[in-house]
Amino acid sequence: MNFPSSRCMLIAFFLLAGFGAHAQQVSRSNAYIQFMEKSAAHARKFGSPVPTLSPVDQSILPTTNTQGPLVPVEELHRLGIRVVPWTTNDPERMRALIRSGVDGIISDRPDILQQILREAREKGTQEEREHLEHFDIAAHRGGRGLRPENTLPSFESGLDQLSTTLETDTGVSADHVSTIWHDQFYNPESCRHADGTSYTMENRVYLRDISSTDAQKIFVCDKVHFGPDQKNDLSLSPVAVAFATKEGLQNPYVPTYVDQLFRFVRFYAEYYRIGPGKSIPHAVERANNAENVRFNIETKILPELKLTSKESALAPSAAAQYQNHTVGPELFVSTLAGTIERYRMEMRSEIQSFDFRTLLLTEQQHPKIPTYYLTGDPASLSTDLVPESLRVDVSKP
């Protein structure tokens, strides 16, 4: 059984539910163009890089309910805006997205995406091969199709697959550390108590209520539940094992945090450059990649949304859970951006979110850090999920 995530349940409902009903209208009104023009203008105002659009892949690949792709990739490129969709694991969808001209793909299976890219490069024209040389292979939650998500072993696996970006999620702990986890609580679907006592949804612990130090003492997040190729065998994660020993961790699968991820990636590069892994095949390739890999880090905070009675009736269980259990946008951004700046990772990191308040704050207060705007159904871009300054008019011809 999958434990519900309050964030995923309602955001997914409102961001994705309208694809069929709104596709033709929104396609005519170019909602994504309107939205990204406003986002880019805000970024330029503060000297921040042009944002990237990160739409759900369904909004690029046509379905039986749409009149064609809703995200105009070529037109966005003409505006200088990159497009990196989420989250694609099917080989045929990967091929279709690559043909559409996107700049990268976020995937649970970077190993499969690497294979598809090799095929595309072999078969492509010179122009297509040049485009694919810079294609972003983003390992979603470290590549959770192969290892339990958002853990040191998952990030090691993502690096082993030569992913060009490690995608991950953050909250803020009680000691104001950018803690890595997808939900606003440590999910019993993935995590267990290290001492063997019961951990369930009934006694779940929110990230804001526990320090990063205590989280690493209490939890081990090594449960396997994402398909037959997901493994937690530590013999597959030698770098994580060595790093855990160096850091004094009880287990490589304890919850990690952004500071530690930056240290781990540096350790990984040294492991294959000058350490125990230097003589294995592909050691130089792995070290080179790790020294340049990017970090796409999401702020897991909900946009403020007042639901109408009709909307609440459509998704009552989700609406009941639609509330934040984390810190506010200002502290969220200062904690994460401060960590990135402390490690001088501004040129290798992006902050992404569905909560665009955090992206506007990043552009205003930390303009060296690029932003990724995560989107679902284009109709949502005209709702109060979006700050008024970015909201689009879907009736615009």
N, C-alpha and C positions, 0 to 999 in steps of 0.2 A: 504493500500500500504506500502511495506517495503522500507524505504529509503536506498540507497546503501551505503555500507561501502567500501571505496577505498581499505582498507587493505584486507578485506574478499574477495572482488570480484576477485582481480587478484591473490592473494596468493592461493585462492581456485582453480582458473582456472588452474594455472600452477602446483600446488601440487597434484591435484586430477585428472586432465584430462587424464593423461597418464596411468591409471591403466590397461585398457584393452590392449593397444598397447604394454606396456613394461613388463607386469606381468611375462611372461615366461622367458624372457631374464634376468630380474633382480633377479628372484628367483634363477636362476642358479648361479648368480654372488654374492649372499649373500650381497647385498648392505647394509642392516642394520647392519650386522656383521662387515663389513669393517668400516662403519661410526662410530659405537659405540666403536670399538676397538681404533680408532683414538681419539675419544672424551674422552674415559677413560684414554688413555695415557696422554693426555693433562692435565686432572684433576689431575692425580697422580703426574705429574711433579711439580705441585704447592701445593701438599698436600691437595687437595680438594677431597671430597667424590666422589666415582664412580657415574657418572651421571645416570639418569633414562631415558629410551626411552619412549616417549609419542606419539605413532602413532595414526593416524585416525583409528577407529575400522575397517574400510573397508579393511585395509591392514593385518588384522588378520583373519577376517572371510571370507572364500572363497565365490566368486560370480561366476556367469555363465561365466564371462569374464576372469577368472584366472585359473591357474593350481593348485590352492591350496593356503593356507595362505602364505603371503610373509614375514611376520615377524616370524622368527624361535624362538618362545618363550623359548622352552627348552634349545636351544643352548645358547641364551642370558643369561639365568639363570646360565648355567655352567660357563659363563664368569663373573658372579657376577653382572649382570645388570638386574635391575627390569624393568617391562613393565607395563605401566598404560595408556590404550588407551582413546581417546576422540571421540565423546561425544555421549553416548548411552542411549536411553530412552525407547526402545522397550524391553519388558520382554524377548522375545525369543532370541534376540541378547545378552541381558545380560547373559542369561543362557549359550549360546554358548561361550561367552567370558570367563565365569567362568570355563567352561569345558576345555578351551584352556590352562588354567594355569596362566593367567595374575595375576598381583599383586594388581590390583585395577581397578576401572572404574570411569571416569569422567562423570557425568550425571546431566541433568537438573531436574531429578526426584529421588533424594536420598531416598525418601519414598518408591518408587517402588523397587529400588535396595536393600533396607533393607529387603523387603519381599522376594525377589528372593534369597538373601543370607541365610535367615532363612530356606527356603526350601532346599537349597543346603547343609546346615550343617546337617539338619535332615536326608537327604538321603545319604550323603557322607560317604566314608570310614574314618577310623581313620586318615589316612594320609591327606585326603582331608580336613577333619575338622580342622586339625592342620594348614594347609595352609590358610584356610579361616578365622582363628582366627585373622590373621594379614592383612586381606584384606582391602584395602583402599577405602572407600566410599567418593568420592570427589564431593562436591556439586558445580556444574558448575555455575559460577557467583552467588554463594550463593544458587543455586537451583531455577533457573528462571522459572521452570515449575509451581511453587507455588506462587511466589511473583515477582514483578518487579525487574529486575536483578541488581546486584551490588549495592544494597542499604542495609541500616541497617536492614529493615524488611526481606530482602532475606537472609541475613546472620543469623538472628535470626531463620528463618525457617530451614535453613540448620543445625543449632545447635539443634533445636527441633527434627530433624530427626536423631540425633546422628551421623551425618556425621563425619568422622575422619579427613577430610580435607575440608577447604573452598578454592575453586578455584576462582581466580579473575584476573582482568586486571588493568594495570596502565598506566597513562601518567605522564607528569611532568607539573605542573602549572606554571603560571607566577612568583609566589613567590617560585619556586623550591621545591614544595611539591609533594610527590608521590600520585597523585590523582587517585581515582578508577573510571575507566570507560572503556568500551570495545572499542569504536571508538576513533579516535583522536579528535573528536568533540562531544559535548553533542547532542545526536541524538534526533531530534524532534519526532521520533517515540515513545520515552520513556519519554522525558522531556518536561516540559512546563515552561513558565515564571510564577513566583509566583504571579506577579501583574495582570495576566490575559491578558497582551498584546500578540500579535501574535509572535510565535516562529516557524520558518519553516527552511527548508534547505537553503533558500535564505539568511537568516540572522543568520545562524548557528555560534556557537562560538567554536573555538578550545581550547583544554585544555591549551595549551601553552600560550594563549593570555588572560587568566583570572586567578586571584589569587584564591586560595582555599577558602578564606574568602568570596570574592565576588560571587563565584559560589554558595555558600550556601545561599547567600542572594537573588540571582536572580532566581535559578532553583529549581523546584520540579520534581523529576523523578519517578512519580507514575502511569504512563499510563499503562493500561492493554492491551496486544496485543499478548500474547503467548499461547492462548488456554483457554478452559473453566475452568481449575483448577487454573489458575493464578488469585490471588485475591490481592486487595490493601486495604482491610478492616483493619483499624488500631486496631480494637478489637482483631485481630489475632496476633498482635505484641506488647504485653504489655511491653516487655523489651526495645524494640526500643523506645516506647513512653516515658518510664521512663528515658531512657538514653538521649533522645533529650531534655527533660526538664532539666536534670542535666547539659548538655552542652550548653544550651541556643539556641538550634536550632529552627528555625521557623516551621519545619515539620520533622518528622522522615525520610521522603523520599528526603531530600536534598542530593546533591552529597556528598559522603564521601571520605575519603583518608586513607592511610595505618596506619598512627599514630592513627587515630580515630578508625579504625577497631580493632587494638590491644587493645585499651582502652575499646571498646565495648565488646569484648569477655571476658575480665577480669570482667567487670560490669555484664555481663550475668551470669558468674559463681557465683559471689557474690549474685546476685538476687535470685538464687536457693539454694545457700548454707546458707546464713544468712539473706536474704532480703524477700520481700513480697511473693516470690514464694516457700519458703522453705517447706511449708506444702502440696504442691500439689503432686499428684502422679508422680513418676519418677524424683522428684526434685534432689535427690542425684545423680542419673544416669546422668542427664543433667549437673550438676555442675562438676562431675568428667570428663565427656567428654570434656566440654569446657576448663577445665584446661590443657588438653593435645592435643586439636585439632591442626592440622597443617594448614599452610597457603601456598598455591601454587599460586605464584604471577607472572603474565605474563608481560613482557615488550612489550608494543604495539608500536613497531617500525618496519619499513619495511627493509628487507635486500636490499642492493643496487643491482639493476638489470638493465642492459642496454638491452633493447628489440631490437630484430632484426625487420626489416620491416615486415617479415612474422608473427612474434609473435604479433606485434601491430595490424596487420590486423585481426588476429584470435579473438582478444578481444579489439576492438578499444575504447569502452567506458571505460573499466577498465584501459587500458593503459594510457588514458588521465588523469586518476585520480591517477596513480601510482607514488606518490611522498609523502615524509614524511611531516607532518605538526606538528612535535614535535622536541624535542632537539636531539642532537647527542647521540651515544651510550655511550660515556664516562660519560656525565652528567646524562644520564638516569640511568646508573648503580650506580654511586656514590650517587645519590639521593635515590634510592630504597634500595640499600644495606646499606647505611648510616642509614636509618630509621630502618631497621631490626636490625642492630647492636646497635643502640641507645636504643632500647627496649629489647635488649638481647634475641632476638628471632631467633638467628642463628640455634639453634637446633630444631626449630619448623617450619622453613620456607624453601621454595625452590623458586628459580627464574627459570621461564620457558620462552621459546621463540621460534618462528620460525626464529628470527634474531639471528643467532648463534654468531655473534660478541659480543652481550651483555653477552652471557654465557661464552665465553672465557675470557672476562674481569672480570666477577664475579669470575671465578676460579683463575685467576691470582692475583686479588687485594683483594678479600674477600673469601679466601679459606674455611672458616668455613660454608659457605652457599651452600647447595647442588643445583645442576642444573637439569632441565628437558629439554630434546631436543624434541621439537614438530616437527612431520614429517607428510607428506602426501604421495603422490606418490613417490616410491623409486627412480624413474628416476630423480627426482629433486635433489637428493643428488649428482649427477654428474655435476650439472649446477653451474653458478655463483651466484645462491641464497646462496651457501654454501662457506664459506671461503676456500681458496685453501688448507690450511693445513688439512682440514677435508673432502675435496671432494673425492668421491669414483670413482673407475673405474668399470663401469657397464659391461665392456667387459671381466673383469677378470673371469676366469673359477672357 
